Amino acid sequence: FVAVVIYLPIGLAVNCEWSRLSVDDCVRTQRLGEAYCEARRLPGDSSQTTLWDYSGCPRTNTMRSVSQFICVIAILLFHGTFTIDLRRDAESISDE
C-alpha cells in the first residue's frame, strides 16, 4: 500500500525535468553501440533518440523504480493468494 501511495501521486508529482538522450550521449557516455543508437533516432530531431535521459536526478528515479517493483510484486502476490485459495476450495469440493 505504501509503495502505491509513493509511486502514483508522489512519484508523478516529484519528477525531474524530462529530457531525451542525445545520440552522442547514447554512443559515448552510455556505450549502447552506434547501431543501437542510430536505430532509435527521434523522427523529428536527428540529434535526439527516443530514449529518456535519467542521469539528472538518480535518487528520484531510483525511488520510482523501487516503488514500481514493489507494486508489481504486491499485485503478483495478491493474485497468488487467490490462486491458492481457489485451489483449496476445489480440493475440498472434490473430497466430498
Salt bridges, closest charged atoms under 4 A:
ASP24 OD1 - ARG28 NH1 3.49
GLU38 OE1 - ARG41 NE 2.72
